[in-house]
Amino acid sequence: MNKLNINVIAVSVVLAFSSAAMAEGMSKTDYKAAKDKIGAEYRTANANCASLSGNASDICKADAKGKEKVAEAELKAAYEPTQKHTYEARVAKADADYDVAVEKCDDLAGNAKDVCVKEAKAAVTAAKADAKAKMKTSEANSKAAEKSADARSDASKKGVEARKDAAEDKSDAQYAVAKEKCDTYSGTAKDTCLSQAKARFTK
């Protein structure tokens, strides 16, 4: 599934610029055809993974499945453009990247593997936090557009709060990675490492 057909690529491209316009131009039949094509491409990509072995096969399968889910989510967001569907498409991308990253971590061992997994979790947490912040900000702005200046001010405040929440989620995830890396040390060195991590992330 390295290549999506032209229709699906068009869906993804238009999603980034004008989901509403795409939705107006896509019939239910076109939507079903595009979805069927995504499914067919997934089956082909997954079958190609059979030529690989071990963890390479697992990574290949995770990548194929992830691309299928992302393509389906983006297609749905384009066909029925809502803030929720756009958010779900971003989450699908974050989850797909995470699944592949975790599979790649299986090539490592010990602390290196633990750090790899923590970094993957930090990345998916950051991506989801950003997606949530964008959705909340978009929702607040949409409501504000229909109301008074006070509503717009409230929307701005909610946007700031959403970005703050996202920053906190990212910080927590990065702190978890830093703590995991400290496990490569022992005794005083480990204590110092943990103290530095706490200071860096104000924990």
N, C-alpha and C positions, 0 to 999 in steps of 0.2 A: 504494500500500500504506500509505496514511496511517491506515487503520482496519483492525484485525484483526477477524475475526468473534468472536462472543461466546465460543465454545469456546476459541479461542486466547488471548483476553484472560483467561479464567478460568485457563488454564494458567499464564500469567505471574504472575497475582495469587497463586494458590495456591502457586506455586513459592517465593515470598518468605516464606510462612508455614509450609506443611506439604507438602513434596514427597511425603513418604511417603503421606499421606492421599490425595493426588491420584492417585498411582500405583495405589493400591488400588481407586480408583473408575473408572479408565480402562481400557477393554478395548483389545485390539489393533486392533479395528475402528475404535473412536473415535480412536485414535492415528493410524491411516492416513488417516482422514477429515480430521482436523485438519491433517495434513501436506499432503494434497492441496489443502486450502483455502489453505494458506500459499503453495503453488506457484502456484495460480490467481491469488491476489492479487498475487503478484510479477509475473506475466506482464501483468496489467492495468496495474500501476503502471509497469512498464518500457515498455509500449506508449504510455502517456500521455506519456512523456518525448519521444516523437517529435514532439510539438507544439513542443518547445523547440529551440534551436539552439546551436551552439558549446559553450562550457564549461558553460552552464546545463544543457544536455542531459547532459553528462558527470556533473555533480553529481547530477542527478536519477537517473541510472542507478545511480550508486554508492550513493545513498541507498536506492533500491529493493532493490538486491542485498544491502546491509548489513542492512536490516530483515528480509529473507527469512532470511538466515543466523542472525540473532539469534533470530527466532521459532522456527526449527527447533531451534536449540541449547537454547532454554528448554523447548520441547516435549519434547525427549529427556530433559532433566534432570528434568522432572516425571514422565515416563512410567517412566524408570529412574533413580530418585534415588540418585546416588552423589556422593561428593565430587569425583570426576574430571569427571563431567558438569556439575556446578554450576560448576566451574572453567572448563570449556570454554565454558559459556554466558557467563561474565564476559569471557573472552578474545574471544569472537565479538563482544560489544558493543564492546570496546576496538578491535578491528580495523575494525569497521563505522564507528565514529566517526572513526578515523584515515583511512580511505579517502575519506570525504566531506570531511574537513578538507584533505587533500592536493589534492583536486580544486579546492577553493575557493582554494587557494594559487595555482592557475594563472591566477587573475584578476590576480595581482600580477606584479611584475618585479624583477629585480636583487636587491639585498640584502633588500628587503622580502619577496620570495618565499622567499629562503633562510631568513630568520628564521621565516617562517610554517611552512615545512616542518619546521624544527628544533623549533618549538613543538608541532607535531602529533606528532612523534616522541617528544618529552618526555612528552606527555600519554598516548600509548599505552604507553610504557614504564612510567609511573607506574601506570596502570590494571592492566597485566599483573603488575607487581610486587606490587600490593595483592592481586590475585586469587591469586597464588602463595602469598603470606604467609598469606592466609585458609585456603587449602587445607591447607598444612602445619600450621598451628595447629589446624585442625579434625581432621586426621588424628592429630596428637599427643594431642589431648584425648580422642579416641575410644579410643585405645589405653590412655591413662591411666585411663579410666573402668573398664577391665577389670583393672587391675593395682593395685599398692600405692601408698602415699604417695610412695615413691621414684620411681615411674613418673610420677606427677602432677607431681613436681618437675622431672623430665626433660622432660615435655611443656611445662611453663612455660618452661624454658630454651630449648627448640626454638622456641617461639613468639616469644620475645625475639629469637633469632637470625634468624628468618624476617623479623621486622619490621625488624631492622637491615639485612638484605640488601636489603629493599624500599627502605629509606631511601637506601641507597647507590646503588641503580639510579636512583632519582629524582634524586639529587644529580648524578650523572654526566650525565643527560639535560638537567637545567637548566643545568649548566656548558657543555654543548655549545651551548645557546641563547645564553648570555651571550657565548661566544666569537664566535659568528656575528654578534651585534650589534656587536661591536668592529670588524668589517670596514667599518663605515660611517666609521671614522676612519683616519688614517694617521700615520706618524711617531711622535713622542712621545705624542700623544694616544691612539694605538692601543696603544702599549706600556703606558701607564697603565691603559687600559681592561682589557687582558689581565691585568695585575698585580692589579687590583681583583677581577677575576673569580676568579683563582686564590686570592686571599686569602679571598674570600667562600665559596668552596666547598672551601677547604683542599686545594688541588691542588698 
